[in-house]
Amino acid sequence: MMVLNTLLPLLLSFLLAGSGELMLQQDIQKDAARLQQKNSYFISDNTSETASLQSIVNDLQLFNLVAGMDLSNTAYSEQQYGPHQIQRWAFDKGEISSITQIESIIHLDTVITQRYLENRPPSQHRITNDFTFRSYQVATTADPAKLFYLTETDQGLLAYKLGDKQVQVSYTSGKRGLNDLLPKYKEEVRKLLADHSSSSN
């Protein structure tokens, strides 16, 4: 019993110390390489009418700085909400207060109704597909959602946020079902991040 009492605080400290794996750096490298290899996408940037691949590459350098941070002395927590695994690294000092990673594995099985301009009756199509999304949010002492990054394993970079700057990437040959799923998924992640942030304070 004495040994257990001695080991328990040590085990707890290991659990609370920085752990888990932040996948941000791997995702940034993979997404940047994919964008440079193909040009079948459109970039929407609320701060510029001439958004380009170069502007994305420049922005990703800031995300890379965050991805390379030492997490060994952070307080780590992990929770599962349905298909979403939420991992969080909290810093006790410095401008960055936390990094949250959400990995979501979602199976889509839905029926959509396609309507036509000409006098053809609408038709229904069943769409099934599997998606693995990863979302990252960086909170600072001044802004709980300073940076945000969203990617899908097969498709690549979908969106990111740097302060007030919001960038969306859409693909001419998008993964089947992505456009049907993405708006709902983004809203779900927004709620998860908001709830998790408020419950962690």
Backbone bond lengths (Angstrom), bond angles and torsions (degrees), N, CA, C in turn:
res aa  C-N    CA-C-N  psi(-1)  N-CA   C-N-CA  omega(-1)  CA-C   N-CA-C  phi
1 M - - - 1.464 - - 1.529 110.49 -
2 M 1.349 116.13 -40.07 1.468 120.40 179.29 1.526 110.40 -61.88
3 V 1.352 115.05 -40.04 1.471 119.48 -179.82 1.526 110.12 -64.15
4 L 1.339 115.76 -41.60 1.463 120.70 179.36 1.527 111.10 -62.29
5 N 1.343 115.70 -43.05 1.467 120.11 179.01 1.526 111.88 -63.28
6 T 1.321 116.42 -31.35 1.465 120.73 179.27 1.520 111.00 -77.26
7 L 1.346 115.89 -38.75 1.462 120.02 -176.08 1.522 113.03 -77.75
8 L 1.328 116.93 -30.37 1.464 120.23 -174.82 1.535 113.66 -56.92
9 P 1.348 118.50 -49.03 1.478 117.73 178.12 1.526 112.37 -61.04
10 L 1.346 116.29 -35.03 1.463 119.93 179.09 1.521 110.82 -66.04
11 L 1.345 115.70 -43.58 1.468 119.89 179.18 1.523 110.57 -63.04
12 L 1.334 116.73 -40.78 1.458 120.64 179.09 1.515 111.32 -63.94
13 S 1.334 116.97 -38.42 1.459 119.39 -179.97 1.520 110.80 -66.60
14 F 1.328 117.06 -34.61 1.468 120.32 176.73 1.530 110.45 -66.05
15 L 1.339 115.93 -39.27 1.464 120.28 -179.07 1.521 111.07 -68.14
16 L 1.328 116.48 -35.38 1.451 120.18 -176.40 1.521 113.13 -84.08
17 A 1.323 116.92 -22.06 1.458 119.77 179.40 1.519 109.64 -69.36
18 G 1.364 115.34 160.99 1.458 120.29 -178.86 1.515 111.97 -49.51
19 S 1.305 117.25 130.57 1.459 122.40 -177.17 1.517 107.55 -152.65
20 G 1.339 115.77 -171.79 1.456 119.18 -178.56 1.518 110.13 72.29
21 E 1.321 115.78 176.59 1.463 119.97 -179.31 1.521 110.07 -125.68
22 L 1.320 115.41 120.40 1.454 120.95 174.71 1.528 108.06 -81.47
23 M 1.332 116.46 121.43 1.467 121.72 -173.65 1.527 113.12 -95.77
24 L 1.329 116.99 5.82 1.461 121.02 -171.93 1.532 113.13 -59.49
25 Q 1.321 117.10 -45.29 1.465 119.41 -177.25 1.529 111.91 -62.27
26 Q 1.340 116.26 -43.81 1.466 120.29 178.92 1.531 110.57 -62.35
27 D 1.331 116.49 -41.60 1.463 120.28 -179.19 1.526 111.40 -66.42
28 I 1.329 117.39 -41.81 1.468 120.73 179.48 1.525 110.41 -61.44
29 Q 1.329 116.42 -47.03 1.472 120.33 -178.58 1.527 111.08 -61.84
30 K 1.315 115.83 -44.49 1.463 121.10 -178.84 1.533 110.85 -65.96
31 D 1.334 116.18 -44.45 1.456 120.47 -177.92 1.529 111.65 -66.95
32 A 1.341 116.78 -41.85 1.466 120.50 179.99 1.529 110.50 -63.78
33 A 1.327 116.68 -42.60 1.471 120.91 179.47 1.523 110.67 -63.08
34 R 1.326 115.95 -39.99 1.470 120.27 -178.31 1.529 110.57 -67.19
35 L 1.337 117.03 -41.08 1.465 120.50 179.31 1.526 111.55 -65.03
36 Q 1.323 116.75 -35.48 1.462 120.74 -178.80 1.528 112.04 -74.37
37 Q 1.319 116.48 -24.11 1.469 120.32 -179.64 1.527 112.05 -82.19
38 K 1.329 116.61 -27.54 1.466 120.41 -175.62 1.523 110.21 -123.78
39 N 1.325 116.19 156.35 1.468 119.30 175.44 1.526 111.69 -126.57
40 S 1.329 115.73 21.24 1.473 120.32 -178.08 1.527 110.93 -93.37
41 Y 1.343 115.80 58.70 1.460 120.09 179.22 1.525 109.55 -151.57
42 F 1.328 114.59 163.37 1.460 122.02 178.31 1.523 108.13 -121.53
43 I 1.331 115.87 139.93 1.464 121.31 180.00 1.519 108.97 -111.47
44 S 1.324 116.02 127.18 1.468 121.88 175.87 1.530 108.01 -113.68
45 D 1.336 116.06 122.49 1.462 121.81 -176.22 1.526 107.77 -130.71
46 N 1.330 117.22 120.54 1.472 119.83 -176.11 1.530 112.91 -72.82
47 T 1.345 117.93 -4.84 1.465 120.39 -179.47 1.526 112.75 -110.01
48 S 1.335 116.91 -3.31 1.469 119.14 -175.72 1.524 111.24 -151.92
49 E 1.334 115.21 142.97 1.462 119.74 175.44 1.530 111.26 -92.03
50 T 1.326 116.04 -6.92 1.471 120.37 -178.93 1.527 110.64 -122.00
51 A 1.328 116.24 46.80 1.470 120.22 178.99 1.526 109.50 -61.44
52 S 1.321 116.43 142.42 1.463 120.56 -176.18 1.520 110.13 -142.10
53 L 1.312 115.02 170.47 1.461 120.50 175.49 1.521 110.34 -59.30
54 Q 1.345 117.04 -38.84 1.464 120.18 -178.77 1.525 111.66 -62.88
55 S 1.334 116.36 -37.80 1.470 118.71 178.95 1.524 110.63 -66.47
56 I 1.334 116.80 -35.39 1.468 120.10 176.03 1.525 110.27 -66.10
57 V 1.334 116.28 -45.82 1.477 120.59 -179.70 1.525 110.21 -58.93
58 N 1.330 117.08 -41.47 1.471 120.83 178.46 1.532 110.87 -63.19
59 D 1.335 116.31 -43.59 1.468 120.12 -179.75 1.528 111.38 -64.86
60 L 1.321 116.53 -37.70 1.466 119.91 -177.21 1.521 112.77 -65.93
61 Q 1.336 116.75 -19.64 1.472 119.31 177.08 1.531 110.71 -62.45
62 L 1.331 115.71 -35.53 1.469 119.62 178.07 1.525 110.78 -68.01
63 F 1.333 116.48 -41.50 1.467 119.86 176.50 1.530 110.31 -62.90
64 N 1.330 116.01 -35.51 1.467 120.10 179.12 1.525 111.65 -63.24
65 L 1.329 116.92 -36.26 1.467 120.44 177.49 1.527 110.43 -60.81
66 V 1.329 115.34 -43.29 1.468 120.35 178.50 1.523 110.01 -66.35
67 A 1.345 116.26 -42.67 1.470 120.89 -177.83 1.515 112.36 -62.08
68 G 1.332 116.25 -27.25 1.463 119.82 -177.79 1.523 114.57 -91.79
69 M 1.318 117.45 6.77 1.476 120.38 -177.90 1.524 111.64 -69.52
70 D 1.317 115.57 149.77 1.462 121.93 176.94 1.532 108.84 -77.14
71 L 1.320 116.25 119.02 1.470 120.87 -177.56 1.523 112.48 -103.96
72 S 1.326 117.18 6.92 1.471 119.93 -172.56 1.526 113.19 -66.98
73 N 1.334 117.76 -24.79 1.464 119.94 -178.43 1.531 113.14 -106.75
74 T 1.315 116.27 17.75 1.462 119.51 178.81 1.527 110.49 -90.65
75 A 1.327 115.23 161.84 1.470 120.55 172.10 1.526 107.04 -88.60
76 Y 1.328 116.43 120.64 1.463 121.77 -173.72 1.524 110.53 -105.45
77 S 1.340 115.52 137.43 1.467 119.62 174.53 1.522 108.80 -137.61
78 E 1.314 115.23 154.23 1.464 120.78 -177.41 1.530 108.93 -144.17
79 Q 1.330 115.79 133.68 1.464 120.48 179.36 1.523 109.35 -141.53
80 Q 1.327 115.89 155.00 1.454 121.97 178.47 1.528 108.77 -118.81
81 Y 1.331 116.38 126.11 1.465 122.10 174.97 1.520 107.41 -123.89
82 G 1.322 117.29 98.73 1.463 119.89 -178.37 1.519 110.01 57.41
83 P 1.339 118.00 -122.91 1.468 119.97 -178.85 1.528 113.74 -83.33
84 H 1.350 117.34 2.63 1.463 121.34 -173.70 1.533 111.18 -105.44
85 Q 1.312 116.13 123.22 1.468 121.15 172.04 1.527 107.41 -100.68
86 I 1.317 115.68 119.45 1.464 120.98 -177.14 1.527 109.29 -107.44
87 Q 1.334 115.38 121.06 1.465 121.46 176.70 1.522 108.29 -118.11
88 R 1.327 115.55 138.41 1.465 119.47 -176.28 1.522 110.46 -138.20
89 W 1.328 114.28 134.08 1.460 121.73 175.81 1.532 107.49 -115.48
90 A 1.334 117.17 117.35 1.463 121.77 -177.14 1.522 110.27 -106.57
91 F 1.329 116.75 132.81 1.468 123.01 179.24 1.518 109.23 -100.32
92 D 1.328 116.69 139.88 1.469 118.86 -179.44 1.527 112.26 -92.89
93 K 1.353 117.83 -8.00 1.467 119.76 174.99 1.531 108.98 -152.58
94 G 1.329 114.67 161.76 1.461 119.70 -177.72 1.518 111.05 101.30
95 E 1.332 116.01 171.19 1.467 120.67 -176.31 1.531 111.53 -70.82
96 I 1.340 117.33 -37.61 1.468 120.01 178.47 1.525 108.99 -80.72
97 S 1.331 116.04 126.49 1.471 119.00 -177.89 1.530 112.38 -97.67
98 S 1.355 117.69 -30.25 1.464 118.66 178.16 1.524 111.05 -162.89
99 I 1.337 114.26 157.38 1.463 122.54 171.40 1.528 106.14 -125.81
100 T 1.318 116.42 127.36 1.466 121.41 179.37 1.521 109.42 -116.83
101 Q 1.322 115.48 132.58 1.464 121.88 177.15 1.523 108.68 -120.36
102 I 1.327 116.32 127.38 1.467 120.86 176.73 1.523 108.10 -118.47
103 E 1.320 115.64 120.35 1.463 120.14 173.93 1.526 107.56 -107.86
104 S 1.331 115.61 126.31 1.460 120.97 -176.43 1.519 109.91 -124.36
105 I 1.320 115.98 122.59 1.466 121.16 176.58 1.527 107.11 -107.75
106 I 1.327 115.81 111.71 1.467 120.83 -170.74 1.522 110.58 -124.87
107 H 1.322 115.04 131.20 1.470 121.21 173.57 1.521 107.97 -100.34
108 L 1.321 115.75 120.85 1.464 120.91 179.35 1.522 109.70 -97.36
109 D 1.316 115.47 128.25 1.464 121.60 175.14 1.525 106.01 -143.82
110 T 1.330 115.80 98.96 1.458 119.41 -173.83 1.524 110.60 -143.38
111 V 1.311 115.19 163.02 1.463 121.74 175.99 1.522 107.82 -116.71
112 I 1.332 116.58 126.04 1.458 120.16 178.67 1.527 109.42 -112.03
113 T 1.316 115.11 150.19 1.470 120.80 177.41 1.521 108.69 -103.29
114 Q 1.305 116.30 122.46 1.465 121.42 178.63 1.518 109.68 -101.43
115 R 1.330 114.73 125.63 1.458 119.89 179.45 1.524 109.17 -108.32
116 Y 1.325 115.98 150.22 1.462 121.26 -174.60 1.528 110.25 -118.57
117 L 1.336 115.99 151.83 1.460 121.03 179.18 1.523 111.43 -70.98
118 E 1.329 115.76 -41.64 1.465 118.73 179.82 1.534 110.34 -75.96
119 N 1.299 116.33 177.23 1.474 121.08 -174.06 1.530 111.99 -78.25
120 R 1.318 115.53 56.32 1.467 120.39 175.21 1.520 108.84 -110.30
121 P 1.319 116.79 141.39 1.471 118.18 178.31 1.533 110.18 -66.67
122 P 1.338 117.82 148.56 1.468 119.85 177.86 1.526 111.37 -62.53
123 S 1.317 115.53 150.88 1.468 120.00 179.39 1.524 109.38 -123.03
124 Q 1.314 115.15 153.22 1.468 120.53 -179.86 1.523 109.92 -109.35
125 H 1.336 114.65 140.24 1.458 121.07 -179.68 1.521 109.42 -130.92
126 R 1.308 116.07 135.33 1.461 120.42 176.35 1.532 108.63 -91.63
127 I 1.315 116.07 132.98 1.467 121.48 179.24 1.525 108.66 -120.97
128 T 1.318 115.79 124.83 1.469 120.59 173.43 1.525 108.00 -127.55
129 N 1.323 115.57 139.10 1.464 120.66 178.17 1.526 108.87 -168.42
130 D 1.334 115.36 163.79 1.468 121.18 178.07 1.524 109.54 -117.71
131 F 1.324 114.85 138.26 1.468 120.96 -176.83 1.527 110.27 -129.61
132 T 1.333 115.39 141.64 1.463 121.00 170.38 1.522 107.18 -123.40
133 F 1.331 115.08 105.99 1.463 121.21 178.67 1.532 109.18 -98.29
134 R 1.327 115.33 148.56 1.465 120.02 166.23 1.525 108.19 -131.19
135 S 1.323 114.75 129.42 1.466 122.53 178.17 1.518 108.23 -118.20
136 Y 1.312 115.29 141.47 1.465 120.98 178.63 1.525 108.64 -128.99
137 Q 1.328 115.88 136.77 1.456 120.07 174.14 1.525 109.36 -132.67
138 V 1.324 115.22 131.84 1.465 121.29 178.86 1.517 108.08 -110.94
139 A 1.324 115.45 122.53 1.460 121.43 178.46 1.523 109.24 -102.35
140 T 1.323 115.91 137.18 1.463 120.53 173.49 1.520 108.67 -111.02
141 T 1.316 116.35 174.43 1.465 119.73 179.74 1.529 110.84 -64.41
142 A 1.344 116.99 -23.73 1.465 120.60 -178.11 1.521 113.58 -99.28
143 D 1.335 117.71 -22.04 1.468 121.01 -172.86 1.535 109.74 -143.83
144 P 1.344 118.10 117.19 1.469 120.24 -178.40 1.527 113.84 -69.78
145 A 1.338 116.80 -13.35 1.474 120.28 179.69 1.529 109.29 -136.61
146 K 1.319 116.23 56.46 1.468 121.16 -175.88 1.532 111.32 -67.21
147 L 1.331 115.79 -45.36 1.467 121.14 179.34 1.522 109.61 -125.54
148 F 1.334 115.91 143.13 1.460 120.99 177.02 1.525 108.01 -143.55
149 Y 1.325 116.28 141.30 1.473 121.25 -178.07 1.521 107.83 -142.71
150 L 1.336 116.66 132.43 1.466 121.68 -178.63 1.518 110.04 -131.17
151 T 1.330 116.63 128.25 1.458 121.70 -179.88 1.526 109.85 -139.24
152 E 1.327 115.54 158.07 1.465 121.42 173.77 1.522 107.07 -125.88
153 T 1.329 117.28 135.54 1.460 122.48 -168.74 1.523 113.23 -51.93
154 D 1.316 117.86 -46.61 1.467 120.71 -177.29 1.520 113.10 -85.24
155 Q 1.333 117.09 -34.49 1.462 120.88 -174.50 1.520 112.60 -84.06
156 G 1.339 116.17 -43.96 1.463 120.47 -177.40 1.516 111.93 110.46
157 L 1.337 115.58 -158.09 1.463 122.23 -177.13 1.516 110.71 -61.58
158 L 1.344 115.96 131.71 1.469 121.25 179.75 1.529 112.03 -113.58
159 A 1.331 116.84 -36.11 1.466 119.32 -177.80 1.520 109.79 -166.67
160 Y 1.331 114.65 154.61 1.468 118.78 169.56 1.524 109.56 -153.21
161 K 1.329 114.86 162.70 1.460 122.15 -178.46 1.523 108.56 -135.73
162 L 1.331 115.38 132.41 1.463 122.01 174.35 1.523 107.36 -126.39
163 G 1.322 117.54 97.66 1.456 119.52 -175.17 1.522 109.85 62.09
164 D 1.355 116.74 -118.79 1.463 121.04 179.95 1.527 112.02 -86.97
165 K 1.297 117.62 -11.84 1.466 121.37 -177.98 1.525 110.28 -80.21
166 Q 1.341 116.46 126.61 1.457 121.57 179.31 1.527 109.46 -125.83
167 V 1.320 115.75 125.39 1.465 121.94 -177.04 1.525 109.34 -121.53
168 Q 1.335 115.86 134.36 1.464 122.22 176.30 1.530 107.68 -120.80
169 V 1.331 115.85 140.68 1.464 120.68 175.79 1.526 108.15 -119.92
170 S 1.330 116.48 123.76 1.468 120.51 177.03 1.525 108.51 -120.49
171 Y 1.321 115.27 149.50 1.459 121.36 -171.17 1.528 111.07 -114.56
172 T 1.344 115.58 139.27 1.466 119.75 178.88 1.523 111.15 -67.27
173 S 1.318 116.17 -31.71 1.474 119.57 175.74 1.530 108.06 -115.56
174 G 1.318 114.97 69.33 1.458 120.64 -176.60 1.518 112.34 -71.01
175 K 1.308 115.50 153.70 1.460 121.23 177.56 1.529 109.08 -60.62
176 R 1.307 116.16 135.68 1.468 121.30 -175.35 1.534 111.33 -57.44
177 G 1.315 115.27 123.51 1.461 121.37 178.43 1.517 114.11 93.05
178 L 1.335 117.67 -10.85 1.470 120.11 -175.91 1.521 111.92 -60.98
179 N 1.326 117.50 -46.78 1.466 120.91 -177.87 1.533 112.28 -64.02
180 D 1.332 116.18 -28.22 1.465 119.89 177.84 1.526 111.51 -75.64
181 L 1.333 115.70 -33.07 1.465 120.93 -174.75 1.526 113.34 -89.59
182 L 1.340 116.99 -34.03 1.467 121.60 -167.44 1.534 115.05 -58.22
183 P 1.331 120.66 -47.88 1.477 118.69 -178.84 1.528 112.63 -58.13
184 K 1.323 116.41 -43.58 1.470 120.61 179.75 1.528 110.41 -66.11
185 Y 1.329 116.32 -40.95 1.465 119.78 -179.76 1.535 111.24 -64.08
186 K 1.333 116.46 -44.26 1.470 120.05 179.63 1.518 111.35 -58.51
187 E 1.330 116.36 -42.05 1.462 120.62 -179.78 1.533 110.65 -66.40
188 E 1.324 115.94 -39.10 1.473 120.28 178.60 1.526 110.82 -63.37
189 V 1.335 115.99 -43.49 1.472 120.58 179.32 1.526 110.74 -66.29
190 R 1.323 116.27 -39.62 1.468 119.69 178.41 1.532 110.36 -58.50
191 K 1.338 116.43 -44.39 1.470 120.53 179.39 1.530 111.41 -66.49
192 L 1.337 116.13 -42.06 1.470 120.15 178.69 1.522 111.08 -60.23
193 L 1.326 116.65 -45.26 1.470 121.00 -179.27 1.521 110.52 -65.51
194 A 1.330 116.90 -41.13 1.465 120.41 179.82 1.530 110.89 -65.70
195 D 1.336 116.50 -45.00 1.466 121.08 179.64 1.523 110.91 -64.97
196 H 1.321 116.15 -43.25 1.467 120.70 -176.62 1.525 110.32 -68.02
197 S 1.329 115.44 -37.96 1.465 120.44 -179.93 1.516 110.82 -65.33
198 S 1.360 116.87 -44.31 1.468 120.59 -178.63 1.523 111.54 -70.01
199 S 1.350 116.83 -34.08 1.476 119.55 -179.49 1.510 111.58 -76.65
200 S 1.343 117.12 -17.14 1.466 120.36 -178.81 1.516 111.99 -89.93
201 N 1.346 115.68 -15.24 1.476 119.10 -177.80 1.516 110.62 -80.86
